[in-house]
Amino acid sequence: MQGGNSLRRAAVTGRLHPRGTLRTCPGCGRSMIARHYSYDVALDVDYCGVCDAYWFDADQLEVLQIIAERRLG
């Protein structure tokens, strides 16, 4: 897990800054919007309104996994 310590710290402290750039949807090619995903951590993910799909960066998936593991105990 690359950057694991900083990702764990982000998940625990609730700080993960959004990428700040828009991405093109891999499914339909339209522009995606950044949508707030979690209240536990400041996490914005890419959302395509055309495909009704969320797309996560690799580090975002790792943060969500850490959050889920913490909830399950």
C-alpha positions in Angstrom: 0.0 0.0 0.0 1.7 3.1 -1.2 1.5 6.1 1.2 -0.3 3.9 3.7 0.6 5.9 6.7 -0.7 9.2 5.3 -3.9 7.5 4.1 -4.5 6.0 7.5 -3.9 9.4 9.1 -6.4 10.9 6.6 -9.0 8.3 7.5 -8.5 8.7 11.2 -8.3 12.5 11.3 -10.9 13.1 8.7 -8.6 15.0 6.3 -8.3 14.0 2.7 -8.1 16.8 0.2 -9.9 16.4 -3.2 -7.9 16.3 -6.3 -9.4 19.6 -7.5 -9.7 18.6 -11.2 -12.6 17.2 -13.2 -12.3 13.8 -14.9 -13.9 12.3 -18.0 -16.2 9.4 -17.3 -14.6 6.1 -18.6 -18.1 4.8 -19.3 -19.6 7.5 -21.5 -16.9 10.2 -22.0 -18.8 13.0 -20.4 -17.4 15.3 -17.7 -17.8 14.0 -14.1 -18.5 16.1 -11.1 -16.9 16.0 -7.7 -19.5 14.8 -5.1 -19.1 14.7 -1.4 -19.1 11.0 -0.5 -18.5 10.6 3.3 -19.2 12.7 6.3 -16.6 10.7 8.3 -13.8 12.0 6.2 -13.6 15.0 3.8 -13.8 12.8 0.8 -15.0 13.9 -2.6 -15.3 11.4 -5.4 -16.0 11.6 -9.1 -19.6 11.1 -10.1 -21.2 10.7 -13.5 -24.8 11.8 -13.7 -25.2 10.1 -17.1 -24.1 6.7 -16.0 -25.2 7.2 -12.4 -21.8 5.9 -11.4 -19.1 6.8 -8.8 -15.4 6.5 -9.7 -12.8 6.3 -7.0 -9.1 7.0 -7.1 -6.9 4.2 -5.7 -6.1 6.1 -2.5 -9.8 6.9 -2.0 -10.7 3.2 -2.1 -8.0 2.5 0.5 -9.4 5.3 2.8 -12.9 3.8 2.5 -11.5 0.4 3.3 -9.9 1.8 6.4 -13.1 3.5 7.5 -15.1 0.3 7.0 -12.6 -1.7 9.0 -12.8 0.8 11.8 -16.6 0.6 11.9 -16.6 -3.2 11.9 -14.1 -3.1 14.8 
